[in-house]
Amino acid sequence: MKSLGHTIIVHGRNGSKLDNLAKELQVEAVKADFSDLREVSEMADTILKKYDKIDVLINNAGVFKTSNTTTKDGYDVRYMVNTFAPYLLTTKLLPILRKGRVINLSSAAQASVDFEALNGKVELSDFEAYAQSKLAITMWSRHLTNQVGADGPVIIAVNPGSLLGTKMVKQGFNTNGNDINIGVDIIKSLSLDHEHADHSGEYYDNDNQKYAPPQADGLDDEKAKKIVESIQTIINNTLAS
């Protein structure tokens, strides 16, 4: 995207790695640990102070397998990084997103949300937590689209492609995975191409290269509302503590 004249802001949690990446790619950088909503909120505030407009927000951060599955606030880290943090970041940046786009990384792996697990009351396996968190971000994408209406950004959830060759896939599934450019190309297209402008609130399945229904719960507006209410409560309680 930089080659197309865009200013890129990259995010990371490791300060030294982030600084090196920013220098290497000659891009802007912001630091936050997405397992801590306080840091996410502070990062959003930093962006709001520095920029008055963002054209595209790509929520790409994701966790599948980790040695520590619980955050310091008692929530599953997959839910925190994959679902809660991007919701907080997106909603805080809405004033400068305006008619822009929000691309939320979902997955072909989707499973019905266990509200006890979402609220940190039940432990899940790696795959269960990942699949639930990815359906949850797909559901809040649709719900937020309905909330912001035509004046808000286009919000699209996407499965960028199954088992792409990312670090997460290599560590989680012990495979080199498929060509990562499969995911890069669709994210770029969803971010910039006009053909996607009328698909806000929808789910794009890149395995089949088309918009498609997500897992059945993904179209249940009442369940989506309940998920968003739970996420907002967790955010409010965490930021107030």
HUZIWO-V768264 format. One line per field, one symbol per residue. ss: DSSP state (H for helix, E for strand, - for the rest). burial: I if it has 24 or more other ideal C-beta (glycine too) atoms within 12 Angstrom, else O. Layout:
BEGIN
ss = ???
burial = ???
END
This chain:
BEGIN
ss = -HHH----EEEE--HHHHHHHHHHH--EEEE-----HHHHHHHHHHHHHH-----EEEE----------E-----EHHHHHHHHHHHHHHHHHHHHH---EEEEE---------HHHH-------HHHHHHHHHHHHHHHHHHHHHHHHHH--EEEEEE----E--HHHHHHH----E--HHHHHHHHHHHH-HHH------EEE----EE----HHHH-HHHHHHHHHHHHHHHHHHHH-
burial = OOOOOOOIIIIIIOOOOIOOOOOOOOOIIIIIIIIIIIIIIOIIOOIOOOOOOIIIIIIIIIIIOOOOIOIOIOIIIIIIIIIIIIIIIIIIIIOIIOOIIIIIIIIIIIIIIIOOIIIIOOOIOIOIIIIIIIIIIIIIIIIIIOIIOOOIIIIIIIIIIIIIOIOIIOOIOOOOOOOOOIIIOIIIIIIIOOOIOOIIIIIIIIOOOOOOOIIOIIOOOOIIOOIIOIIOOIIOOIOOO
END
